Amino acid sequence: MAKAYSDDFRQKVIQAIELDGLKKCEASLVFNISRNTINLWLQRKAQTGNVKPKSRKASQQSGKIKDWEKFRTFVKQYRDKTQSEMAQLWDGEISQRTISRALQKIGHTRKKNIRV
């Protein structure tokens, strides 16, 4: 998702339109933003009294793997299997990509240590 414009910038654009008498289409060219963005900011100011962006809630994704100790023992038990095979053996529905990310998260690698 795109980063929101700063409050200072929003205030500057709205001030140019309301106080300085700049037209919306001129402001969009001067500040290099779309006219629709200006319309949305003015609409938000009319509704809420300010032009601050809506607060974004952090993603509440709960991972499919909850018990990491159980996953570590699972990996030790099935370390010779491929990620796709591990995904099929895991309790519940899980993808190969999820297994891959989880293995990376616990620091598991298939590379062998070559000792000279």
MMTF fields as JSON, N, C-alpha, C and O atoms, coordinates in Angstrom:
{
  "mmtfVersion": "1.0.0",
  "mmtfProducer": "UNKNOWN",
  "numBonds": 463,
  "numAtoms": 464,
  "numGroups": 116,
  "numChains": 1,
  "numModels": 1,
  "chainsPerModel": [1],
  "groupsPerChain": [116],
  "chainIdList": ["A"],
  "bondAtomList": [4, 2, 8, 6, 12, 10, 16, 14, 20, 18, 24, 22, 28, 26, 32, 30, 36, 34, 40, 38, 44, 42, 48, 46, 52, 50, 56, 54, 60, 58, 64, 62, 68, 66, 72, 70, 76, 74, 80, 78, 84, 82, 88, 86, 92, 90, 96, 94, 100, 98, 104, 102, 108, 106, 112, 110, 116, 114, 120, 118, 124, 122, 128, 126, 132, 130, 136, 134, 140, 138, 144, 142, 148, 146, 152, 150, 156, 154, 160, 158, 164, 162, 168, 166, 172, 170, 176, 174, 180, 178, 184, 182, 188, 186, 192, 190, 196, 194, 200, 198, 204, 202, 208, 206, 212, 210, 216, 214, 220, 218, 224, 222, 228, 226, 232, 230, 236, 234, 240, 238, 244, 242, 248, 246, 252, 250, 256, 254, 260, 258, 264, 262, 268, 266, 272, 270, 276, 274, 280, 278, 284, 282, 288, 286, 292, 290, 296, 294, 300, 298, 304, 302, 308, 306, 312, 310, 316, 314, 320, 318, 324, 322, 328, 326, 332, 330, 336, 334, 340, 338, 344, 342, 348, 346, 352, 350, 356, 354, 360, 358, 364, 362, 368, 366, 372, 370, 376, 374, 380, 378, 384, 382, 388, 386, 392, 390, 396, 394, 400, 398, 404, 402, 408, 406, 412, 410, 416, 414, 420, 418, 424, 422, 428, 426, 432, 430, 436, 434, 440, 438, 444, 442, 448, 446, 452, 450, 456, 454, 460, 458],
  "bondOrderList": [1, 1, 1, 1, 1, 1, 1, 1, 1, 1, 1, 1, 1, 1, 1, 1, 1, 1, 1, 1, 1, 1, 1, 1, 1, 1, 1, 1, 1, 1, 1, 1, 1, 1, 1, 1, 1, 1, 1, 1, 1, 1, 1, 1, 1, 1, 1, 1, 1, 1, 1, 1, 1, 1, 1, 1, 1, 1, 1, 1, 1, 1, 1, 1, 1, 1, 1, 1, 1, 1, 1, 1, 1, 1, 1, 1, 1, 1, 1, 1, 1, 1, 1, 1, 1, 1, 1, 1, 1, 1, 1, 1, 1, 1, 1, 1, 1, 1, 1, 1, 1, 1, 1, 1, 1, 1, 1, 1, 1, 1, 1, 1, 1, 1, 1],
  "groupList": [{"groupName": "MET", "atomNameList": ["N", "CA", "C", "O"], "elementList": ["N", "C", "C", "O"], "formalChargeList": [0, 0, 0, 0], "bondAtomList": [1, 0, 2, 1, 3, 2], "bondOrderList": [1, 1, 2], "singleLetterCode": "M", "chemCompType": "L-PEPTIDE LINKING"}, {"groupName": "ALA", "atomNameList": ["N", "CA", "C", "O"], "elementList": ["N", "C", "C", "O"], "formalChargeList": [0, 0, 0, 0], "bondAtomList": [1, 0, 2, 1, 3, 2], "bondOrderList": [1, 1, 2], "singleLetterCode": "A", "chemCompType": "L-PEPTIDE LINKING"}, {"groupName": "LYS", "atomNameList": ["N", "CA", "C", "O"], "elementList": ["N", "C", "C", "O"], "formalChargeList": [0, 0, 0, 0], "bondAtomList": [1, 0, 2, 1, 3, 2], "bondOrderList": [1, 1, 2], "singleLetterCode": "K", "chemCompType": "L-PEPTIDE LINKING"}, {"groupName": "TYR", "atomNameList": ["N", "CA", "C", "O"], "elementList": ["N", "C", "C", "O"], "formalChargeList": [0, 0, 0, 0], "bondAtomList": [1, 0, 2, 1, 3, 2], "bondOrderList": [1, 1, 2], "singleLetterCode": "Y", "chemCompType": "L-PEPTIDE LINKING"}, {"groupName": "SER", "atomNameList": ["N", "CA", "C", "O"], "elementList": ["N", "C", "C", "O"], "formalChargeList": [0, 0, 0, 0], "bondAtomList": [1, 0, 2, 1, 3, 2], "bondOrderList": [1, 1, 2], "singleLetterCode": "S", "chemCompType": "L-PEPTIDE LINKING"}, {"groupName": "ASP", "atomNameList": ["N", "CA", "C", "O"], "elementList": ["N", "C", "C", "O"], "formalChargeList": [0, 0, 0, 0], "bondAtomList": [1, 0, 2, 1, 3, 2], "bondOrderList": [1, 1, 2], "singleLetterCode": "D", "chemCompType": "L-PEPTIDE LINKING"}, {"groupName": "PHE", "atomNameList": ["N", "CA", "C", "O"], "elementList": ["N", "C", "C", "O"], "formalChargeList": [0, 0, 0, 0], "bondAtomList": [1, 0, 2, 1, 3, 2], "bondOrderList": [1, 1, 2], "singleLetterCode": "F", "chemCompType": "L-PEPTIDE LINKING"}, {"groupName": "ARG", "atomNameList": ["N", "CA", "C", "O"], "elementList": ["N", "C", "C", "O"], "formalChargeList": [0, 0, 0, 0], "bondAtomList": [1, 0, 2, 1, 3, 2], "bondOrderList": [1, 1, 2], "singleLetterCode": "R", "chemCompType": "L-PEPTIDE LINKING"}, {"groupName": "GLN", "atomNameList": ["N", "CA", "C", "O"], "elementList": ["N", "C", "C", "O"], "formalChargeList": [0, 0, 0, 0], "bondAtomList": [1, 0, 2, 1, 3, 2], "bondOrderList": [1, 1, 2], "singleLetterCode": "Q", "chemCompType": "L-PEPTIDE LINKING"}, {"groupName": "VAL", "atomNameList": ["N", "CA", "C", "O"], "elementList": ["N", "C", "C", "O"], "formalChargeList": [0, 0, 0, 0], "bondAtomList": [1, 0, 2, 1, 3, 2], "bondOrderList": [1, 1, 2], "singleLetterCode": "V", "chemCompType": "L-PEPTIDE LINKING"}, {"groupName": "ILE", "atomNameList": ["N", "CA", "C", "O"], "elementList": ["N", "C", "C", "O"], "formalChargeList": [0, 0, 0, 0], "bondAtomList": [1, 0, 2, 1, 3, 2], "bondOrderList": [1, 1, 2], "singleLetterCode": "I", "chemCompType": "L-PEPTIDE LINKING"}, {"groupName": "GLU", "atomNameList": ["N", "CA", "C", "O"], "elementList": ["N", "C", "C", "O"], "formalChargeList": [0, 0, 0, 0], "bondAtomList": [1, 0, 2, 1, 3, 2], "bondOrderList": [1, 1, 2], "singleLetterCode": "E", "chemCompType": "L-PEPTIDE LINKING"}, {"groupName": "LEU", "atomNameList": ["N", "CA", "C", "O"], "elementList": ["N", "C", "C", "O"], "formalChargeList": [0, 0, 0, 0], "bondAtomList": [1, 0, 2, 1, 3, 2], "bondOrderList": [1, 1, 2], "singleLetterCode": "L", "chemCompType": "L-PEPTIDE LINKING"}, {"groupName": "GLY", "atomNameList": ["N", "CA", "C", "O"], "elementList": ["N", "C", "C", "O"], "formalChargeList": [0, 0, 0, 0], "bondAtomList": [1, 0, 2, 1, 3, 2], "bondOrderList": [1, 1, 2], "singleLetterCode": "G", "chemCompType": "PEPTIDE LINKING"}, {"groupName": "CYS", "atomNameList": ["N", "CA", "C", "O"], "elementList": ["N", "C", "C", "O"], "formalChargeList": [0, 0, 0, 0], "bondAtomList": [1, 0, 2, 1, 3, 2], "bondOrderList": [1, 1, 2], "singleLetterCode": "C", "chemCompType": "L-PEPTIDE LINKING"}, {"groupName": "ASN", "atomNameList": ["N", "CA", "C", "O"], "elementList": ["N", "C", "C", "O"], "formalChargeList": [0, 0, 0, 0], "bondAtomList": [1, 0, 2, 1, 3, 2], "bondOrderList": [1, 1, 2], "singleLetterCode": "N", "chemCompType": "L-PEPTIDE LINKING"}, {"groupName": "THR", "atomNameList": ["N", "CA", "C", "O"], "elementList": ["N", "C", "C", "O"], "formalChargeList": [0, 0, 0, 0], "bondAtomList": [1, 0, 2, 1, 3, 2], "bondOrderList": [1, 1, 2], "singleLetterCode": "T", "chemCompType": "L-PEPTIDE LINKING"}, {"groupName": "TRP", "atomNameList": ["N", "CA", "C", "O"], "elementList": ["N", "C", "C", "O"], "formalChargeList": [0, 0, 0, 0], "bondAtomList": [1, 0, 2, 1, 3, 2], "bondOrderList": [1, 1, 2], "singleLetterCode": "W", "chemCompType": "L-PEPTIDE LINKING"}, {"groupName": "PRO", "atomNameList": ["N", "CA", "C", "O"], "elementList": ["N", "C", "C", "O"], "formalChargeList": [0, 0, 0, 0], "bondAtomList": [1, 0, 2, 1, 3, 2], "bondOrderList": [1, 1, 2], "singleLetterCode": "P", "chemCompType": "L-PEPTIDE LINKING"}, {"groupName": "HIS", "atomNameList": ["N", "CA", "C", "O"], "elementList": ["N", "C", "C", "O"], "formalChargeList": [0, 0, 0, 0], "bondAtomList": [1, 0, 2, 1, 3, 2], "bondOrderList": [1, 1, 2], "singleLetterCode": "H", "chemCompType": "L-PEPTIDE LINKING"}],
  "groupTypeList": [0, 1, 2, 1, 3, 4, 5, 5, 6, 7, 8, 2, 9, 10, 8, 1, 10, 11, 12, 5, 13, 12, 2, 2, 14, 11, 1, 4, 12, 9, 6, 15, 10, 4, 7, 15, 16, 10, 15, 12, 17, 12, 8, 7, 2, 1, 8, 16, 13, 15, 9, 2, 18, 2, 4, 7, 2, 1, 4, 8, 8, 4, 13, 2, 10, 2, 5, 17, 11, 2, 6, 7, 16, 6, 9, 2, 8, 3, 7, 5, 2, 16, 8, 4, 11, 0, 1, 8, 12, 17, 5, 13, 11, 10, 4, 8, 7, 16, 10, 4, 7, 1, 12, 8, 2, 10, 13, 19, 16, 7, 2, 2, 15, 10, 7, 9],
  "groupIdList": [1, 2, 3, 4, 5, 6, 7, 8, 9, 10, 11, 12, 13, 14, 15, 16, 17, 18, 19, 20, 21, 22, 23, 24, 25, 26, 27, 28, 29, 30, 31, 32, 33, 34, 35, 36, 37, 38, 39, 40, 41, 42, 43, 44, 45, 46, 47, 48, 49, 50, 51, 52, 53, 54, 55, 56, 57, 58, 59, 60, 61, 62, 63, 64, 65, 66, 67, 68, 69, 70, 71, 72, 73, 74, 75, 76, 77, 78, 79, 80, 81, 82, 83, 84, 85, 86, 87, 88, 89, 90, 91, 92, 93, 94, 95, 96, 97, 98, 99, 100, 101, 102, 103, 104, 105, 106, 107, 108, 109, 110, 111, 112, 113, 114, 115, 116],
  "secStructList": [7, 7, 7, 7, 7, 7, 2, 2, 2, 2, 2, 2, 2, 2, 2, 2, 2, 2, 6, 1, 7, 7, 7, 2, 2, 2, 2, 2, 2, 2, 2, 6, 7, 7, 2, 2, 2, 2, 2, 2, 2, 2, 2, 2, 2, 2, 2, 2, 1, 1, 7, 7, 7, 7, 7, 7, 7, 7, 7, 7, 7, 7, 7, 1, 7, 7, 7, 2, 2, 2, 2, 2, 2, 2, 2, 2, 2, 6, 6, 6, 1, 7, 2, 2, 2, 2, 2, 2, 2, 1, 1, 1, 7, 7, 7, 2, 2, 2, 2, 2, 2, 2, 2, 2, 2, 6, 6, 7, 7, 7, 7, 7, 7, 7, 7, 7],
  "xCoordList": [0.839, 0.0, 0.893, 1.96, 0.429, 1.213, 1.262, 0.354, 2.338, 2.509, 1.64, 1.537, 1.025, 0.143, 0.961, 2.103, 0.351, 0.995, 1.057, 0.213, 2.063, 2.233, 1.125, 0.526, 0.867, -0.152, 0.213, -0.652, 1.501, 1.978, 1.675, 1.205, 1.945, 1.681, 0.188, -0.217, -0.61, -2.065, -2.577, -3.395, -2.072, -2.487, -2.08, -2.835, -0.897, -0.394, -1.29, -1.608, -1.693, -2.554, -3.928, -4.442, -4.51, -5.84, -5.777, -6.695, -4.72, -4.558, -4.446, -5.013, -3.726, -3.583, -4.934, -5.181, -5.793, -7.11, -8.054, -8.685, -8.15, -9.137, -8.727, -9.551, -7.483, -7.061, -6.479, -6.751, -5.696, -5.041, -5.889, -5.554, -6.973, -7.899, -7.435, -7.918, -6.52, -6.053, -7.15, -7.778, -7.371, -8.375, -7.829, -6.616, -8.743, -8.333, -7.458, -6.459, -7.83, -7.04, -5.659, -4.684, -5.56, -4.25, -3.407, -2.206, -4.053, -3.343, -2.826, -1.736, -3.607, -3.154, -1.914, -1.048, -1.822, -0.633, 0.556, 1.681, 0.304, 1.379, 1.989, 3.211, 1.15, 1.63, 1.856, 2.302, 1.539, 1.758, 1.007, 1.576, -0.27, -1.153, -2.432, -2.707, -3.201, -4.419, -5.523, -5.554, -6.407, -7.527, -8.453, -9.06, -8.558, -9.377, -8.856, -9.643, -7.533, -6.943, -7.355, -7.719, -7.293, -7.703, -9.174, -9.546, -10.008, -11.446, -11.676, -12.514, -10.931, -11.074, -10.643, -11.284, -9.56, -9.099, -10.108, -10.36, -10.692, -11.704, -12.959, -13.577, -13.315, -14.471, -14.208, -15.091, -13.007, -12.658, -12.655, -13.078, -12.173, -12.161, -13.584, -13.854, -14.492, -15.888, -16.541, -17.383, -16.164, -16.763, -16.16, -16.886, -14.831, -14.174, -13.544, -13.236, -13.353, -12.737, -11.237, -10.619, -10.632, -9.2, -8.941, -9.827, -7.729, -7.391, -6.391, -5.74, -6.269, -5.336, -5.775, -6.971, -4.809, -5.179, -5.826, -5.611, -6.623, -7.229, -6.123, -5.141, -6.301, -5.279, -5.369, -6.452, -4.203, -4.144, -3.918, -3.053, -4.686, -4.522, -3.47, -3.428, -2.647, -1.609, -2.267, -3.329, -1.622, -2.126, -2.202, -1.232, -3.338, -3.555, -3.495, -4.254, -2.578, -2.477, -1.909, -0.82, -2.663, -2.152, -1.58, -2.256, -0.357, 0.306, -0.357, -1.041, -0.139, -0.722, 0.036, -0.51, 1.304, 2.097, 2.111, 2.682, 1.487, 1.367, 2.405, 3.0, 2.611, 3.522, 4.868, 5.025, 5.828, 7.123, 7.968, 8.754, 7.832, 8.563, 8.071, 8.858, 6.779, 6.201, 6.731, 7.031, 6.842, 7.347, 8.817, 9.223, 9.62, 11.041, 11.206, 12.042, 10.406, 10.486, 9.984, 10.503, 8.977, 8.459, 9.554, 9.708, 10.314, 11.391, 12.496, 13.04, 12.822, 13.847, 13.403, 14.206, 12.127, 11.598, 11.553, 11.859, 11.172, 10.985, 11.991, 11.642, 13.221, 14.204, 14.612, 15.14, 14.375, 14.738, 13.642, 13.841, 12.493, 11.375, 11.508, 12.192, 10.84, 10.79, 9.766, 8.981, 9.788, 8.837, 7.399, 6.501, 7.18, 5.824, 5.353, 4.2, 6.24, 5.896, 5.647, 4.738, 6.46, 6.24, 4.875, 4.179, 4.493, 3.201, 2.06, 1.063, 2.2, 1.158, 1.128, 0.062, 2.296, 2.368, 1.962, 1.606, 2.008, 1.69, 0.2, -0.638, -0.132, -1.532, -2.218, -1.751, -3.298, -4.041, -3.552, -2.568, -4.264, -3.95, -2.874, -3.03, -1.785, -0.659, 0.024, 0.037, 0.592, 1.216, 2.721, 3.318, 3.309, 4.751, 5.451, 6.494, 4.906, 5.509, 5.502, 6.453, 4.45, 4.393, 5.466, 6.114, 5.653, 6.72, 8.071, 8.932, 8.256, 9.507, 9.801, 10.917, 8.795, 8.976, 9.246, 10.064, 8.565, 8.753, 10.143, 10.774, 10.625, 11.98, 13.013, 13.997, 12.768, 13.666, 13.624, 14.65, 12.449, 12.286, 13.028, 13.581, 13.041, 13.743, 15.215, 15.949, 15.655, 17.065, 17.486, 18.673, 16.548, 16.858, 17.377, 16.807, 18.447, 18.986, 19.298, 19.584, 19.242, 19.543, 21.006, 21.464, 21.74, 23.143, 23.921, 23.666, 24.847, 25.658, 26.89, 27.42, 27.345, 28.588, 29.746, 29.838, 30.618, 31.777, 32.937, 33.362, 33.43, 34.543, 35.804, 35.843, 36.812, 38.063, 39.027, 40.14],
  "yCoordList": [-1.161, 0.0, 1.235, 1.252, 2.272, 3.499, 4.253, 4.16, 4.99, 5.776, 7.027, 7.635, 7.405, 8.569, 9.85, 9.901, 10.892, 12.204, 12.736, 12.408, 13.559, 14.1, 15.108, 15.697, 15.292, 16.256, 17.671, 18.454, 17.987, 19.311, 19.599, 20.683, 18.624, 18.781, 18.938, 19.777, 18.146, 18.232, 19.62, 20.22, 20.115, 21.447, 22.521, 23.459, 22.38, 23.362, 23.405, 24.487, 22.256, 22.186, 22.792, 23.596, 22.413, 22.923, 24.434, 25.156, 24.911, 26.345, 27.103, 28.186, 26.541, 27.178, 27.308, 28.278, 26.334, 26.372, 27.31, 28.173, 27.141, 27.898, 29.344, 30.249, 29.574, 30.924, 31.719, 32.912, 31.075, 31.784, 31.834, 32.55, 31.088, 31.131, 30.349, 30.594, 29.423, 28.589, 27.595, 26.995, 27.43, 26.455, 25.042, 24.832, 24.079, 22.692, 22.16, 21.487, 22.458, 21.945, 22.588, 21.932, 23.852, 24.504, 23.921, 23.7, 23.679, 23.1, 21.708, 21.327, 20.951, 19.612, 19.669, 18.799, 20.685, 20.841, 21.366, 20.894, 22.345, 22.941, 21.924, 21.826, 21.174, 20.235, 18.818, 17.93, 18.624, 17.339, 16.191, 15.134, 16.421, 15.382, 15.391, 16.354, 14.345, 14.28, 15.139, 15.405, 15.552, 16.373, 15.558, 16.093, 14.28, 13.4, 13.358, 13.312, 13.374, 13.377, 14.644, 14.596, 15.769, 17.044, 16.994, 17.43, 16.459, 16.342, 15.471, 15.791, 14.371, 13.482, 14.189, 14.032, 14.966, 15.701, 16.745, 16.912, 17.453, 18.469, 17.811, 18.332, 16.684, 15.936, 15.465, 15.561, 14.96, 14.515, 15.69, 15.551, 16.856, 18.031, 18.464, 18.882, 18.368, 18.721, 17.752, 18.155, 16.493, 15.48, 15.463, 15.392, 15.529, 15.339, 16.61, 16.659, 17.625, 18.854, 18.902, 19.934, 17.814, 17.823, 16.948, 16.23, 17.016, 16.257, 15.144, 14.642, 14.761, 13.698, 12.382, 12.13, 11.538, 10.251, 9.34, 9.469, 8.418, 7.423, 6.553, 6.234, 6.183, 5.342, 3.936, 3.384, 3.382, 2.027, 1.061, 1.27, 0.027, -0.997, -1.985, -2.353, -2.398, -3.373, -4.689, -5.056, -5.369, -6.65, -7.628, -7.806, -8.244, -9.176, -10.617, -11.475, -10.864, -12.221, -13.14, -12.925, -14.14, -15.136, -16.271, -16.816, -16.61, -17.637, -18.99, -19.248, -19.825, -21.164, -22.038, -23.013, -21.691, -22.454, -21.671, -20.584, -22.224, -21.548, -22.06, -21.278, -23.352, -23.988, -24.249, -25.221, -23.373, -23.458, -24.623, -25.179, -25.005, -26.169, -27.435, -28.311, -27.513, -28.661, -28.695, -29.764, -27.525, -27.463, -27.882, -28.584, -27.455, -27.842, -29.361, -29.954, -29.981, -31.444, -32.127, -33.169, -31.533, -32.041, -32.013, -32.962, -30.913, -30.783, -31.801, -32.392, -32.005, -33.011, -34.407, -35.213, -34.675, -35.993, -36.214, -37.306, -35.182, -35.326, -34.498, -33.969, -34.374, -33.518, -34.028, -33.264, -35.305, -35.853, -35.652, -35.979, -35.12, -34.916, -33.567, -32.663, -33.453, -32.168, -31.266, -31.725, -29.994, -29.069, -29.426, -29.292, -29.871, -30.285, -31.486, -31.541, -32.436, -33.608, -33.217, -33.738, -32.3, -31.808, -31.144, -31.326, -30.377, -29.697, -30.703, -30.465, -31.816, -32.846, -33.567, -33.98, -33.724, -34.441, -33.58, -34.12, -32.265, -31.364, -31.443, -31.612, -31.32, -31.321, -30.08, -28.962, -30.269, -29.136, -28.782, -29.331, -27.852, -27.464, -26.382, -25.334, -26.654, -25.728, -25.888, -26.983, -24.801, -24.855, -25.077, -24.934, -25.428, -25.62, -24.308, -24.305, -23.2, -21.881, -21.524, -20.917, -21.889, -21.64, -22.446, -21.948, -23.688, -24.518, -23.856, -23.808, -23.351, -22.706, -21.496, -21.337, -20.648, -19.463, -19.86, -19.235, -20.889, -21.341, -21.926, -21.684, -22.686, -23.235, -22.113, -22.175, -21.098, -19.944, -19.216, -18.747, -19.128, -18.422, -19.119, -18.454, -20.43, -21.144, -21.359, -21.928, -20.905, -21.006, -22.359, -22.687, -23.154, -24.49, -24.388, -23.674, -25.096, -25.132, -26.565, -27.4, -26.844, -28.193, -28.322, -29.404, -27.208, -27.26, -28.09, -28.042, -28.828, -29.679, -28.915, -28.096, -29.174, -28.591, -29.457, -30.627, -28.894, -29.649, -29.304, -28.152, -30.302, -30.096, -30.659, -31.808, -29.848, -30.262, -30.78, -31.177],
  "zCoordList": [0.0, 0.0, 0.0, 0.613, -0.704, -0.82, 0.51, 1.336, 0.686, 1.899, 1.805, 0.74, 2.902, 2.934, 2.871, 3.329, 2.292, 2.284, 3.712, 4.546, 3.983, 5.33, 5.648, 4.749, 6.944, 7.38, 6.944, 6.551, 7.017, 6.639, 5.168, 4.823, 4.313, 2.886, 2.612, 1.807, 3.272, 3.1, 3.496, 2.798, 4.637, 5.109, 4.105, 3.849, 3.543, 2.578, 1.34, 0.845, 0.845, -0.339, -0.029, -0.807, 1.088, 1.459, 1.69, 1.3, 2.311, 2.548, 1.222, 1.075, 0.273, -1.037, -1.735, -2.452, -1.52, -2.162, -1.415, -2.024, -0.101, 0.677, 0.942, 0.807, 1.311, 1.698, 0.529, 0.393, -0.296, -1.394, -2.654, -3.598, -2.679, -3.81, -5.03, -6.136, -4.853, -5.956, -6.327, -5.455, -7.626, -8.067, -7.862, -7.827, -7.726, -7.487, -8.61, -8.356, -9.854, -10.982, -11.009, -11.375, -10.629, -10.567, -9.43, -9.583, -8.295, -7.148, -7.482, -7.054, -8.244, -8.61, -9.493, -9.401, -10.35, -11.185, -10.384, -10.551, -9.512, -8.723, -7.765, -7.657, -7.076, -6.062, -6.596, -5.869, -7.887, -8.556, -7.863, -7.592, -7.588, -7.055, -7.875, -8.591, -7.776, -8.582, -7.973, -6.771, -8.84, -8.383, -7.489, -6.561, -7.767, -6.945, -5.509, -4.563, -5.343, -4.006, -3.262, -2.087, -3.954, -3.347, -2.949, -1.859, -3.839, -3.534, -2.302, -1.459, -2.2, -1.033, 0.245, 1.284, 0.18, 1.358, 1.788, 2.981, 0.822, 1.159, 1.735, 2.664, 1.181, 1.686, 3.118, 3.97, 3.388, 4.73, 5.705, 6.853, 5.242, 6.108, 6.446, 7.572, 5.483, 5.734, 6.714, 7.517, 6.654, 7.52, 8.918, 9.91, 9.001, 10.288, 10.864, 12.055, 10.039, 10.519, 10.319, 10.579, 9.864, 9.556, 8.339, 7.874, 7.834, 6.631, 6.915, 5.999, 8.17, 8.527, 7.902, 7.756, 7.531, 6.933, 7.96, 9.165, 7.448, 8.33, 8.911, 8.24, 10.154, 10.777, 10.2, 10.004, 9.94, 9.397, 10.535, 11.385, 10.542, 11.563, 11.092, 9.918, 11.993, 11.655, 11.252, 11.754, 10.355, 9.893, 11.063, 11.8, 11.22, 12.323, 11.832, 12.282, 10.904, 10.383, 11.451, 11.983, 11.732, 12.669, 11.832, 10.959, 12.101, 11.313, 11.494, 12.485, 10.53, 10.605, 11.588, 12.105, 11.85, 12.805, 14.107, 14.184, 15.114, 16.402, 17.408, 18.149, 17.425, 18.385, 17.705, 16.965, 17.968, 17.289, 17.798, 17.032, 19.052, 19.552, 18.861, 18.503, 18.683, 17.973, 16.535, 16.004, 15.915, 14.542, 14.484, 13.557, 15.472, 15.496, 15.613, 14.932, 16.476, 16.607, 15.329, 14.928, 14.701, 13.431, 12.367, 11.599, 12.33, 11.35, 11.625, 10.692, 12.877, 13.215, 12.791, 12.322, 12.961, 12.632, 11.12, 10.642, 10.369, 8.918, 8.12, 7.064, 8.595, 7.929, 6.552, 5.744, 6.275, 4.974, 3.925, 2.755, 4.333, 3.417, 2.711, 3.19, 1.567, 0.881, 1.578, 2.408, 1.23, 1.846, 1.487, 2.318, 0.275, -0.128, 0.684, 1.11, 0.894, 1.695, 3.154, 3.798, 3.661, 5.03, 5.153, 6.153, 4.139, 4.163, 4.235, 4.916, 3.542, 3.574, 4.915, 5.372, 5.552, 6.826, 8.024, 9.072, 7.891, 9.005, 9.353, 8.467, 10.663, 11.098, 10.553, 10.77, 9.863, 9.308, 7.914, 7.418, 7.301, 5.938, 5.944, 6.572, 5.236, 5.195, 3.842, 3.278, 3.317, 1.999, 2.106, 3.173, 0.979, 0.913, 1.212, 1.865, 0.753, 0.974, 2.459, 2.953, 3.168, 4.609, 5.325, 6.245, 4.904, 5.47, 5.192, 6.071, 3.989, 3.621, 4.509, 5.005, 4.704, 5.559, 7.005, 7.681, 7.477, 8.858, 9.054, 10.082, 8.093, 8.178, 8.214, 8.95, 7.41, 7.391, 8.734, 9.228, 9.308, 10.576, 11.72, 12.597, 11.713, 12.788, 12.465, 13.272, 11.285, 10.923, 10.411, 10.444, 9.937, 9.431, 8.005, 7.179, 7.722, 6.374, 5.99, 6.849, 4.701, 4.231, 3.831, 3.464, 3.904, 3.531, 4.545, 5.748, 4.037, 4.884, 5.328, 4.577, 6.529, 7.02, 6.564, 6.937, 5.77, 5.282, 6.208, 6.293, 6.884, 7.799, 7.179, 6.737, 7.155, 6.521, 7.544, 7.199]
}
